[in-house]
Amino acid sequence: MIFKSFLKKLFLSAVVLSIAVSCAKKEEDAPLDPKVSKLKLPEGFKAEHIYSPGDLDQGSWVAMTFDDKNRLITADQYGFLYRLDIPEIGSDSLAPKIEKLIIGNVAEPQVGMGYAQGLLYAFNSIYVMVNHNGNETFKESTGLYRIQDLDGDDQYETVTTIKLFTGQPGEHGPHSIKLSPDGKSLYMVAGNHVDVPEMDAYRLPRVWNEDNLFPEIKDPRGHANSRMAPGGWVANFSPDGSYFELISAGYRNPFDIAFNEAGDLFTYDSDMEWDFGMPWYRPTRICHVTSGSEYGWRTGNQKWSPLYPDNLPATLNIGQGSPTNVMFGTGANFPEKYQKALYAFDWSFGIIYAFELSPKGATYEAKAEEFISGSPLPLTDGIIGPDGAMYFMTGGRRLESDLYRVYYDGEVEKNITPLQIADLPAENKLRRELEEYHKVGASSEGLEKAWANLDHNDRFVQYAARIALEHQPIDSWKVKALEEQNPVKLTQAMIALARHSEKGAGTPMIQVLMGIDYSKLNEKEKQDLLRAFELILYRQGDPAKNVKDQLVAYLDGNFPANNNNLDRELSKLLVHLDAADAVEKTLALLENAKDDPDYQKTFTSSSDLIMRNPQYGLDIANMLANVPPAQQTYLAVVLGGAEAGWTPELHNEYFTWIQNAFKYKGGRSYVGFIDRARKMALTHVAQADFDKYNELSGAAMLTSSGNDLAETTIQPEGPGRRWTVEEALPIVENLSGRDLVRGKAMYVATLCQSCHTMKGEGGIIGPDLSQLGTRFSAKDILNATINPSDEISEQYEATILELKAGGSVVGRLTNEDAGNYYVSQNPFAPDVIRTVAKAEVKSKKVSEVSTMLPGMINRLNEEELKDLMAYLISGGNENHEVYQNKATAQK
């Protein structure tokens, strides 16, 4: 299976552990704390490990805030609140004074207040965001609470319920709370599993819907299948909770929000990793949370394209991860660049990103870098402390938890001028002016200003103008909209009208839009027009046949467009409208469609994450070895919903493509999504042909659920354990009479075969294991498997290239020349080589951590471990002594 130097999984969970050593100066007379040594820090920064709550059974901490006495308040995800007095930077002892906060008249093990995923000290209170189903241990259920010390004894005895939330709370429930820029109110953010409660006002008009004609496939494994529009949301509320206003929605699961100095709000939204490789996959991303904004999350495959005019694009796509904390460096005793930076925490891969945001039009553009990283480093929350240092925590999901402090060890410029509204571009100021009409009633001035900017070339201004229009009574602008001659204004006005009109009112909207000369529009204007048609059809229903035929004729002449984005929209519309040749045209595109070179381009490429996390890295590596073609997949799902236009020849082509699609590796739900498209298409074949097309489309390849490919090998039954050499060695001392078939199955199941060759079969990126048993003892093999970093062969060691721009590239250095390094990062695609220019590299070092992941045998029970070891020792030879006295070993 795995062996000392086997470059088994090119994604060592702890590779960044060794990166970190170069980033903190080590005192010559004292060893560096391993919890600190694993951190990769920018030059000039130092880190201190303050505390590990698990040492005293104080849980796994996920939220933090400082009170008015500079004490840190923290929350165990599944328990109490704690209050800490923390020694000053550089103190001889960093041990904090810790107090468990007992709220109200409760006796342990009861919790008076806790189970928090968000904390904020403000208005002489602590606001606590609870995610919990009330029980005997803790009676309060998911909601926002305020605790106060009303008698002045420095203890919190009063609990006030601000707002309760319904839905499916938990890690996708309500999260952080932040103080407004003017200090008079509060903001909160919630994930997509909690309902938008009744509010007093709505910046985003309360007319949201799914708004997608794409044939619906909900997640095959059931995730968020009952969660409908508008997804995650942001709200503003008064300190006593008497007033709530919806600000923004359409997110998946943002955990935190943060204001910059000019009062603009940002969040870091999560991806759905099970969707990786699908055309509706959306990477984790930084979003500018503007008034009335919509970011298009919908369940399953219904997520909106960032190009749709009725939602907004991300400031920056980051990549795969699990977003947690978001904060600005305001108040930090850091160099100016880092004082003004936006910081975003990724729990999965242990990265704190720093973003330099520069005003651009009505929004911002972002330049990113990796500020701090480590592995494992499950980042939960962070804050700039009153001492100007950054405090952050790790933990969550009952993982080992730690509290850190990071400070800059040098002189920093004082009195740095903050970014002010006066410094922002004219478009930003115009957007803010339009947003004032998101919160007032009828206004002729608002209507005039909104209409004037419906064709603005800045997308955020144009969006704000349409939302301002939607806040005006529809009767005040409906006629004006239908009479508009400017094609861009007309398109935006029809989007607004479609969203606010009663069902069945779409015909005049379609007719006026067909008056636009499509050929004279640029790509964005065409995209917006096609989206307007989609919204009208979705909201108002199909028009009468004569108008429907006219619309088909209007669209059909422009399809295919030789543009992936437009072809998606045109195929979807024409198939929905049952256009005679829509299936034939779309299938012709499907056969040869290529993804755009920069499709879903992210700051952090997936290959750079393989080595950072043992849980997710292998899945990423596996997917990247054979990523599905996104454009073809999109068109295939469109065709899955097509009812008309099929011939036997077209069905043969389509179902052959479907079977071939199962060879690709996407996220966990990929196979299920393809199967659901397959089954949808099968509902449109003649009953007599069902069995033929069911077989042709790959039914025999799937499990009964359709969510997975049928296993051809035996899988471990477990239960497994976290094996050590000391525990495993006595168990494998006697291996006589083992099972060859099951041994080989365990060899495959633990992924040894992916990287190692045995009897001429398997991967070639680790050493050949055919003669392993003739050269090494069972103890040697176990140690190399369980503790792969103890000894690393030069032939298979990993190299760390730390980049000048921030971040690092980790992988097997296959070659180098005068100008470049050549690195293989994926064990399942070793021939995919990344070229890194030497001019971009700050330092190069050999990793002290094996590229083979530890723990790969932890799925196995005792008998399965014995069979695996027998297979390794025998080199797969059925005549080896370990298989004597076992009848099943003869084949």
TORLUM-280159 format. One record per residue (C-alpha): x, y, z. Coordinates in steps of 0.5 Angstrom, whole numbers, padded with zeros to 4 digits, always signed. Layout:
XYZ
...
***
This chain:
+0000+0000+0000
+0003+0006+0002
+0011+0007+0004
+0016+0011+0007
+0017+0015+0001
+0011+0014-0003
+0008+0020-0006
+0002+0017-0005
-0003+0023-0004
+0000+0029-0007
-0003+0034-0001
+0000+0033+0005
-0005+0035+0010
+0001+0038+0014
+0005+0041+0009
+0004+0048+0011
+0006+0046+0017
+0013+0046+0015
+0012+0052+0011
+0011+0056+0017
+0018+0055+0020
+0021+0060+0015
+0016+0065+0018
+0017+0066+0025
+0024+0068+0028
+0026+0062+0032
+0030+0064+0039
+0036+0060+0039
+0036+0059+0047
+0028+0056+0046
+0025+0051+0042
+0019+0054+0038
+0012+0052+0040
+0010+0047+0035
+0003+0051+0034
+0006+0057+0032
+0012+0054+0028
+0006+0051+0023
+0004+0058+0022
+0006+0062+0015
+0007+0069+0017
+0008+0075+0013
+0015+0078+0014
+0016+0082+0020
+0010+0079+0024
+0010+0075+0030
+0005+0070+0033
+0004+0068+0040
+0000+0062+0042
-0005+0064+0048
-0009+0058+0050
-0012+0051+0048
-0019+0051+0051
-0019+0043+0050
-0014+0043+0055
-0019+0044+0061
-0025+0041+0057
-0028+0048+0055
-0030+0046+0048
-0028+0048+0041
-0029+0056+0040
-0032+0059+0034
-0034+0066+0036
-0030+0072+0040
-0031+0079+0041
-0028+0084+0046
-0032+0088+0052
-0031+0095+0054
-0026+0093+0059
-0021+0090+0054
-0023+0083+0056
-0024+0077+0050
-0031+0074+0050
-0031+0067+0047
-0036+0062+0045
-0036+0054+0045
-0040+0052+0039
-0043+0047+0043
-0043+0050+0050
-0041+0056+0055
-0039+0063+0054
-0032+0065+0057
-0029+0071+0059
-0021+0072+0058
-0016+0077+0061
-0010+0076+0056
-0003+0078+0058
+0000+0084+0054
+0004+0082+0048
+0011+0079+0049
+0009+0078+0057
+0014+0072+0060
+0007+0068+0061
+0002+0068+0056
-0003+0064+0060
-0010+0068+0060
-0014+0069+0066
-0021+0065+0064
-0028+0065+0067
-0034+0061+0065
-0040+0066+0064
-0046+0063+0068
-0052+0067+0065
-0058+0067+0070
-0060+0063+0075
-0057+0056+0072
-0053+0050+0075
-0048+0046+0071
-0049+0042+0067
-0054+0047+0064
-0052+0053+0060
-0055+0060+0061
-0053+0062+0055
-0048+0059+0049
-0048+0055+0043
-0046+0061+0039
-0044+0062+0032
-0044+0070+0033
-0042+0075+0039
-0042+0082+0039
-0040+0087+0045
-0044+0093+0044
-0049+0098+0047
-0047+0095+0054
-0049+0088+0052
-0047+0082+0049
-0051+0080+0043
-0051+0072+0042
-0053+0069+0036
-0055+0062+0038
-0055+0056+0033
-0059+0050+0037
-0065+0046+0038
-0067+0048+0046
-0066+0042+0050
-0065+0040+0058
-0058+0043+0057
-0060+0049+0054
-0067+0052+0053
-0066+0057+0048
-0067+0056+0041
-0064+0059+0035
-0064+0066+0035
-0061+0073+0037
-0061+0074+0044
-0058+0080+0048
-0055+0079+0055
-0054+0085+0060
-0051+0086+0067
-0056+0091+0070
-0054+0091+0077
-0047+0093+0076
-0044+0086+0079
-0040+0085+0072
-0044+0079+0071
-0049+0078+0066
-0056+0076+0069
-0061+0078+0064
-0063+0075+0058
-0067+0078+0052
-0070+0075+0046
-0069+0080+0040
-0071+0075+0035
-0072+0068+0034
-0071+0064+0027
-0074+0058+0024
-0072+0054+0018
-0066+0049+0019
-0061+0052+0023
-0054+0050+0025
-0048+0051+0021
-0052+0054+0015
-0056+0058+0020
-0056+0065+0023
-0048+0068+0024
-0045+0074+0026
-0047+0081+0028
-0043+0087+0027
-0044+0095+0029
-0046+0099+0024
-0041+0105+0021
-0045+0110+0025
-0045+0106+0031
-0053+0107+0032
-0055+0100+0030
-0053+0093+0028
-0052+0088+0022
-0053+0081+0022
-0052+0075+0017
-0055+0069+0016
-0054+0062+0012
-0059+0059+0007
-0062+0054+0012
-0066+0060+0016
-0072+0063+0013
-0072+0071+0012
-0077+0073+0018
-0082+0078+0018
-0079+0085+0017
-0081+0092+0018
-0077+0094+0011
-0074+0091+0005
-0069+0094+0001
-0069+0088-0004
-0076+0088-0006
-0080+0082-0003
-0082+0079-0010
-0076+0074-0010
-0077+0067-0014
-0073+0061-0017
-0073+0065-0024
-0070+0059-0028
-0072+0056-0034
-0066+0051-0033
-0069+0044-0032
-0069+0043-0025
-0065+0038-0021
-0064+0038-0014
-0058+0036-0010
-0059+0028-0011
-0056+0027-0004
-0061+0032-0001
-0057+0038+0001
-0062+0044+0002
-0067+0041-0003
-0073+0044+0001
-0069+0051+0002
-0072+0056-0003
-0071+0063-0005
-0068+0068-0003
-0062+0064+0001
-0058+0067+0006
-0059+0074+0008
-0056+0080+0011
-0061+0085+0015
-0060+0091+0019
-0063+0092+0026
-0064+0097+0032
-0061+0095+0039
-0067+0093+0042
-0069+0089+0036
-0076+0093+0035
-0074+0095+0028
-0071+0090+0022
-0069+0091+0015
-0067+0086+0010
-0061+0089+0006
-0059+0084+0002
-0060+0076+0000
-0058+0071-0005
-0052+0068-0001
-0051+0060+0000
-0047+0061+0007
-0043+0067+0009
-0041+0067+0016
-0039+0074+0017
-0039+0081+0015
-0035+0087+0015
-0035+0095+0014
-0029+0098+0011
-0028+0105+0013
-0032+0108+0008
-0038+0104+0010
-0039+0099+0005
-0040+0092+0007
-0037+0086+0005
-0038+0078+0006
-0034+0072+0004
-0040+0067+0001
-0039+0059+0001
-0039+0054-0005
-0042+0048-0005
-0036+0043-0006
-0041+0037-0008
-0042+0041-0015
-0035+0042-0017
-0035+0041-0024
-0042+0042-0025
-0043+0049-0030
-0048+0052-0024
-0042+0051-0019
-0040+0057-0015
-0033+0058-0012
-0032+0061-0005
-0032+0069-0007
-0032+0076-0004
-0038+0080-0005
-0040+0087-0004
-0046+0087+0000
-0050+0093-0003
-0057+0096-0001
-0062+0091-0005
-0057+0087-0007
-0058+0079-0010
-0053+0074-0011
-0057+0069-0014
-0056+0063-0010
-0062+0058-0011
-0062+0050-0009
-0059+0045-0013
-0058+0046-0021
-0062+0053-0020
-0056+0058-0018
-0056+0064-0023
-0050+0066-0027
-0046+0072-0025
-0048+0075-0031
-0055+0075-0030
-0057+0083-0029
-0062+0081-0024
-0056+0079-0019
-0049+0082-0018
-0042+0079-0019
-0037+0077-0014
-0032+0082-0013
-0027+0076-0013
-0028+0069-0014
-0023+0065-0009
-0024+0058-0010
-0026+0052-0006
-0026+0053+0002
-0031+0054+0008
-0031+0061+0009
-0032+0063+0017
-0029+0070+0019
-0029+0077+0015
-0026+0083+0018
-0022+0089+0016
-0015+0091+0019
-0018+0098+0022
-0015+0099+0028
-0009+0094+0027
-0002+0096+0029
+0000+0094+0022
+0003+0097+0016
-0002+0101+0012
-0003+0096+0007
-0005+0091+0012
-0009+0096+0016
-0014+0097+0010
-0014+0090+0008
-0020+0086+0008
-0019+0079+0012
-0023+0073+0010
-0022+0066+0014
-0022+0059+0010
-0023+0054+0015
-0022+0048+0011
-0015+0049+0008
-0013+0054+0014
-0012+0060+0010
-0013+0067+0012
-0013+0071+0006
-0012+0079+0005
-0015+0083+0000
-0013+0090-0002
-0019+0093-0004
-0019+0099-0009
-0025+0103-0011
-0027+0102-0018
-0033+0105-0021
-0039+0104-0016
-0036+0098-0013
-0029+0095-0012
-0023+0091-0015
-0019+0086-0010
-0012+0084-0010
-0011+0078-0006
-0005+0075-0002
-0004+0069+0003
-0003+0073+0009
-0003+0067+0014
-0003+0060+0013
-0002+0053+0017
-0004+0046+0017
-0008+0044+0020
-0011+0051+0022
-0019+0050+0022
-0020+0058+0023
-0026+0060+0026
-0027+0067+0028
-0022+0073+0029
-0022+0080+0031
-0017+0086+0032
-0016+0087+0039
-0015+0094+0043
-0008+0093+0043
-0007+0093+0035
-0006+0086+0034
-0010+0081+0031
-0013+0075+0035
-0016+0069+0031
-0018+0062+0034
-0019+0055+0031
-0024+0050+0032
-0031+0048+0030
-0034+0041+0030
-0031+0039+0036
-0024+0040+0033
-0018+0042+0037
-0019+0049+0039
-0013+0054+0040
-0013+0062+0041
-0007+0066+0037
-0005+0073+0037
-0001+0076+0031
+0003+0083+0032
+0007+0087+0027
+0014+0087+0030
+0017+0094+0027
+0015+0101+0026
+0009+0103+0023
+0006+0109+0020
+0002+0113+0025
-0004+0117+0023
-0006+0114+0016
-0012+0118+0013
-0018+0113+0012
-0022+0112+0006
-0027+0117+0006
-0034+0117+0002
-0031+0124-0001
-0025+0120-0004
-0029+0115-0008
-0031+0115-0015
-0037+0119-0018
-0041+0112-0019
-0040+0110-0012
-0043+0116-0010
-0049+0116-0015
-0050+0108-0013
-0051+0111-0006
-0056+0116-0008
-0060+0111-0012
-0060+0107-0006
-0063+0112-0002
-0070+0111-0006
-0069+0103-0003
-0072+0106+0003
-0078+0111+0002
-0085+0110-0001
-0087+0114-0008
-0082+0119-0010
-0083+0123-0017
-0076+0125-0016
-0074+0117-0015
-0077+0115-0021
-0074+0120-0025
-0067+0119-0022
-0068+0111-0023
-0070+0112-0030
-0064+0116-0032
-0059+0111-0030
-0063+0104-0032
-0058+0105-0038
-0052+0106-0034
-0045+0103-0036
-0043+0101-0029
-0047+0095-0027
-0048+0097-0020
-0051+0103-0021
-0055+0100-0026
-0057+0095-0021
-0059+0100-0016
-0063+0104-0021
-0067+0098-0023
-0068+0097-0015
-0070+0104-0014
-0075+0103-0020
-0078+0097-0017
-0079+0101-0010
-0084+0106-0014
-0091+0104-0015
-0092+0100-0021
-0098+0104-0024
-0093+0110-0024
-0088+0107-0029
-0091+0101-0033
-0094+0105-0039
-0087+0109-0039
-0084+0102-0039
-0088+0099-0045
-0086+0106-0049
-0079+0106-0048
-0075+0106-0054
-0068+0106-0051
-0066+0098-0052
-0062+0098-0045
-0067+0102-0041
-0073+0098-0044
-0069+0091-0042
-0068+0093-0035
-0075+0096-0034
-0078+0089-0037
-0074+0086-0032
-0077+0090-0027
-0084+0089-0030
-0084+0082-0030
-0082+0081-0023
-0088+0086-0020
-0094+0084-0025
-0099+0079-0024
-0098+0072-0028
-0101+0073-0035
-0099+0080-0037
-0093+0078-0041
-0095+0078-0048
-0094+0086-0049
-0087+0085-0045
-0085+0080-0050
-0088+0084-0056
-0084+0090-0054
-0077+0087-0053
-0078+0083-0060
-0078+0090-0063
-0070+0091-0061
-0065+0090-0066
-0061+0084-0063
-0056+0085-0068
-0054+0092-0065
-0053+0090-0058
-0046+0088-0055
-0045+0082-0051
-0048+0084-0044
-0054+0087-0047
-0056+0081-0051
-0055+0077-0044
-0059+0082-0041
-0065+0081-0046
-0065+0074-0046
-0065+0074-0039
-0071+0079-0039
-0075+0074-0044
-0073+0068-0039
-0076+0072-0033
-0082+0074-0037
-0084+0067-0039
-0082+0064-0032
-0086+0069-0028
-0092+0070-0033
-0092+0064-0037
-0092+0062-0044
-0096+0067-0049
-0101+0065-0054
-0098+0061-0060
-0098+0066-0065
-0093+0071-0060
-0089+0064-0058
-0088+0063-0065
-0086+0070-0066
-0081+0069-0060
-0078+0063-0063
-0077+0066-0070
-0073+0072-0066
-0069+0068-0062
-0068+0062-0067
-0064+0066-0072
-0059+0068-0067
-0057+0061-0065
-0052+0058-0064
-0048+0064-0062
-0041+0061-0062
-0041+0064-0055
-0042+0060-0049
-0046+0064-0045
-0051+0066-0050
-0051+0059-0052
-0053+0057-0045
-0059+0062-0045
-0061+0061-0052
-0061+0053-0052
-0065+0054-0045
-0070+0059-0048
-0071+0055-0055
-0072+0048-0052
-0077+0051-0047
-0081+0054-0052
-0081+0047-0056
-0077+0050-0062
-0077+0045-0068
-0070+0045-0069
-0068+0047-0062
-0066+0039-0060
-0062+0038-0066
-0058+0045-0066
-0057+0044-0058
-0054+0037-0059
-0050+0039-0065
-0047+0044-0060
-0046+0039-0054
-0042+0034-0058
-0036+0039-0059
-0037+0045-0054
-0031+0047-0051
-0030+0051-0044
-0028+0058-0044
-0020+0058-0042
-0022+0063-0036
-0028+0059-0034
-0029+0060-0027
-0022+0063-0026
-0021+0063-0018
-0015+0067-0014
-0013+0060-0011
-0013+0054-0016
-0016+0048-0014
-0009+0044-0015
-0006+0049-0010
-0010+0046-0005
-0009+0039-0006
-0004+0039+0000
-0007+0043+0005
-0012+0038+0008
-0013+0031+0008
-0020+0031+0008
-0021+0035+0002
-0015+0034-0002
-0016+0027-0004
-0022+0029-0007
-0020+0035-0010
-0014+0031-0013
-0019+0026-0016
-0023+0031-0019
-0018+0035-0022
-0015+0029-0026
-0021+0028-0030
-0026+0035-0030
-0033+0034-0033
-0034+0039-0039
-0038+0044-0036
-0041+0047-0042
-0043+0040-0045
-0046+0039-0038
-0050+0045-0038
-0053+0043-0045
-0054+0036-0043
-0059+0038-0038
-0062+0043-0042
-0064+0037-0047
-0066+0033-0041
-0072+0037-0041
-0073+0037-0048
-0080+0034-0050
-0080+0036-0057
-0076+0035-0063
-0073+0028-0062
-0071+0023-0067
-0068+0016-0066
-0062+0018-0068
-0061+0024-0064
-0063+0020-0058
-0058+0015-0059
-0053+0021-0060
-0055+0024-0053
-0056+0018-0049
-0049+0015-0051
-0046+0022-0049
-0049+0021-0042
-0046+0014-0041
-0039+0017-0043
-0040+0023-0038
-0040+0018-0032
-0033+0017-0034
-0031+0024-0031
-0030+0026-0024
-0034+0032-0021
-0036+0033-0014
-0040+0028-0009
-0046+0030-0013
-0044+0029-0020
-0046+0022-0022
-0053+0024-0019
-0054+0030-0023
-0052+0026-0029
-0057+0021-0027
-0062+0025-0026
-0061+0029-0033
-0061+0022-0036
-0068+0020-0032
-0071+0026-0034
-0069+0025-0041
-0072+0018-0041
-0079+0020-0039
-0079+0023-0046
-0078+0017-0050
-0083+0012-0053
-0085+0007-0048
-0082+0001-0053
-0076+0004-0053
-0075+0005-0046
-0070-0001-0044
-0066+0000-0050
-0064+0008-0048
-0064+0006-0041
-0058+0001-0042
-0055+0005-0047
-0055+0011-0042
-0051+0007-0037
-0056+0005-0032
-0052-0002-0031
-0046+0003-0029
-0050+0006-0023
-0052+0004-0016
-0060+0003-0015
-0060+0010-0012
-0056+0013-0018
-0052+0017-0014
-0046+0013-0015
-0042+0009-0020
-0043+0001-0018
-0037-0001-0014
-0033-0007-0017
-0029-0008-0011
-0030-0010-0004
-0030-0004+0001
-0028-0004+0008
-0033-0005+0013
-0030-0002+0019
-0031+0000+0024
-0024+0003+0023
-0019+0007+0028
-0014+0011+0029
-0008+0006+0028
-0001+0007+0031
+0005+0002+0030
+0004+0000+0037
-0003-0002+0036
-0002-0005+0029
+0004-0009+0030
+0001-0015+0035
-0005-0016+0030
-0001-0017+0024
+0004-0022+0027
+0001-0028+0025
-0002-0027+0018
-0003-0034+0016
-0009-0036+0012
-0011-0029+0010
-0016-0027+0004
-0012-0025-0002
-0018-0022-0006
-0020-0018+0000
-0013-0016+0001
-0013-0013-0006
-0019-0010-0005
-0017-0006+0001
-0010-0004-0003
-0015-0001-0008
-0020+0002-0003
-0014+0005+0001
-0012+0008-0005
-0005+0005-0005
-0006+0003-0013
-0007+0010-0015
+0000+0012-0014
+0004+0005-0013
+0005-0001-0018
+0004-0008-0016
+0005-0013-0021
+0005-0008-0026
-0001-0005-0024
-0003+0002-0021
+0000+0009-0021
+0008+0010-0022
+0008+0017-0018
+0010+0012-0012
+0015+0007-0011
+0014+0000-0014
+0011-0005-0008
+0012-0011-0012
+0018-0013-0007
+0016-0010-0001
+0016-0016+0003
+0022-0018+0001
+0026-0012+0003
+0022-0010+0009
+0019-0012+0016
+0012-0012+0018
+0014-0006+0023
+0018-0002+0017
+0012-0003+0013
+0007+0000+0018
+0011+0005+0021
+0012+0008+0013
+0004+0007+0013
+0002+0011+0019
+0008+0015+0020
+0010+0017+0013
+0014+0023+0015
+0019+0019+0019
+0023+0018+0013
+0022+0021+0006
+0026+0019+0000
+0029+0024-0004
+0026+0021-0010
+0019+0023-0008
+0020+0029-0003
+0016+0035-0004
+0018+0042-0005
+0015+0048-0003
+0016+0055-0007
+0014+0061-0003
+0012+0066-0008
+0014+0073-0008
+0006+0075-0009
+0004+0071-0003
+0002+0064-0003
+0006+0058-0004
+0006+0052-0009
+0007+0045-0006
+0009+0039-0010
+0014+0034-0013
+0019+0038-0017
+0020+0034-0023
+0025+0039-0027
+0028+0046-0027
+0031+0050-0032
+0034+0057-0032
+0028+0061-0032
+0023+0056-0029
+0021+0051-0024
+0016+0045-0026
+0012+0042-0021
+0007+0036-0021
+0002+0037-0016
-0004+0032-0017
-0002+0025-0015
-0008+0023-0020
-0005+0027-0026
+0002+0027-0025
+0003+0029-0032
+0000+0035-0031
+0006+0040-0030
+0005+0047-0027
+0011+0052-0029
+0013+0057-0024
+0017+0062-0026
+0024+0063-0022
+0023+0071-0022
+0016+0070-0018
+0019+0065-0013
+0022+0068-0006
+0024+0062-0003
+0025+0054-0005
+0025+0049+0001
+0024+0041+0001
+0018+0040+0005
+0020+0036+0012
+0013+0033+0011
+0011+0027+0007
+0007+0028+0001
+0004+0021+0003
-0002+0022+0007
-0002+0019+0014
-0008+0015+0016
-0010+0012+0010
-0011+0005+0014
-0016+0008+0019
-0022+0006+0015
-0020-0001+0016
-0022-0006+0022
-0017-0011+0025
-0018-0017+0020
-0018-0012+0014
-0012-0009+0016
-0009-0016+0016
-0011-0018+0009
-0008-0011+0007
-0001-0013+0010
-0001-0020+0007
-0002-0017+0000
+0003-0012+0001
+0008-0017+0004
+0006-0022-0001
+0007-0017-0007
+0000-0020-0009
+0003-0027-0010
-0003-0032-0009
+0003-0038-0007
+0006-0034-0002
+0006-0037+0005
+0001-0032+0008
-0005-0035+0004
-0004-0042+0006
-0010-0046+0009
-0015-0041+0006
-0019-0044+0000
-0021-0037-0002
-0014-0035-0004
-0013-0040-0009
-0016-0035-0014
***
